[in-house]
Structure formats: structure tokens, C-alpha cells
Amino acid sequence: MNYTVVVPVYNNPQGLSRLVECLVKSDVKNCIFVDDASEDPVTQHILQMLAQRWVVIKNPSNQRWTRAVNRGIRHCYTDVV
């Protein structure tokens, strides 16, 4: 089954690192990370690294969880999200 995982991200490097580890172990192919204007430099660095493998979208300002997820969904090309 072809699916996409959408992940809203805001200043949580520890949680993001744990999630990425699980995604890699699960062999997830399609993932969209929506950076909701994170200010944390560690989070930004992790997202830069993730952009080499998956899609990273950056919001210019914090849009909150729902808008971040909806923005990620708009960028999906799979039928299942």
C-alpha cells in the first residue's frame, strides 16, 4: 500500500529524533514534515537532514497543528494519508 505520513513539527528535537528513528525502522517511503516556524536550531538542523530523504515544508509563521497538517496533506500525492 502506498501512503504518506504527515508530521507537523515545532521545536521538539528529542521527539522528532525518536519519531524519525521509528519511521526509518518501519521503512516509511513517503513522509512530509511541516516545520511550523520552529526556532530551535537543533530542530532546524534535523529538518535539514530529513530534507535529503523526505519532503520538508516550512511555514513562514506558526500556523498551529491543524493548519500545519492540512498544508502537509495538500502536498500529498498518495491516496492514503
C-alpha positions as a printed Julia matrix, in Angstrom:
81×3 Matrix{Float64}:
  0.0    0.0    0.0
  1.27   3.44  -0.91
  0.68   6.01   1.84
  2.12   9.26   3.2
  2.83  10.19   6.79
  2.34  13.9    7.59
  4.26  15.21  10.6
  3.78  18.73  12.0
  6.98  19.9   13.73
  7.5   22.7   16.23
 10.59  22.95  18.45
 10.82  19.36  19.68
 14.19  17.88  18.67
 14.01  14.92  21.08
 10.55  13.89  19.95
 11.45  14.43  16.31
 14.56  12.27  16.64
 12.58   9.42  18.23
  9.89   9.65  15.56
 12.42   9.6   12.72
 14.05   6.52  14.21
 10.68   4.75  14.21
  9.9    5.86  10.65
 13.22   4.54   9.39
 12.72   1.21  11.17
  9.22   0.98   9.69
 10.62   1.62   6.21
  8.24   4.51   5.54
  8.74   5.71   1.97
  6.61   8.86   1.84
  6.77  11.37   4.64
  6.07  15.08   4.74
  7.38  17.13   7.65
  5.78  20.54   8.1
  8.04  22.87  10.05
  5.64  25.23  11.79
  8.21  28.05  12.12
 10.46  26.23  14.59
 13.02  28.49  16.24
 15.1   25.75  17.86
 18.43  25.33  16.0
 18.63  21.58  16.71
 15.16  21.05  15.25
 16.12  23.09  12.19
 19.28  21.01  11.73
 17.35  17.74  11.95
 14.85  19.03   9.38
 17.68  19.96   7.0
 18.97  16.41   7.23
 15.48  14.97   6.7
 15.04  17.03   3.53
 17.58  14.75   1.84
 15.23  11.78   2.2
 11.72  13.16   2.62
  9.73  16.32   1.94
 10.13  19.23   4.37
  7.79  22.2    4.1
  8.48  25.37   6.09
  5.72  27.65   7.31
  6.8   31.3    7.5
  4.94  31.68  10.8
  3.42  29.34  13.36
  0.09  28.18  11.94
 -0.68  25.69  14.74
 -1.23  21.97  14.43
 -4.36  21.81  12.25
 -3.14  24.22   9.58
  0.29  22.58   9.52
 -1.26  19.14   8.98
 -3.64  20.46   6.33
 -0.73  22.06   4.48
  1.09  18.74   4.5
 -1.99  16.9    3.24
 -2.26  19.34   0.31
  1.23  18.23  -0.76
  0.41  14.5   -0.66
  0.26  12.52  -3.86
 -0.87   9.2   -2.35
 -4.47   8.15  -1.75
 -3.86   7.24   1.88
 -2.55   9.78   4.42
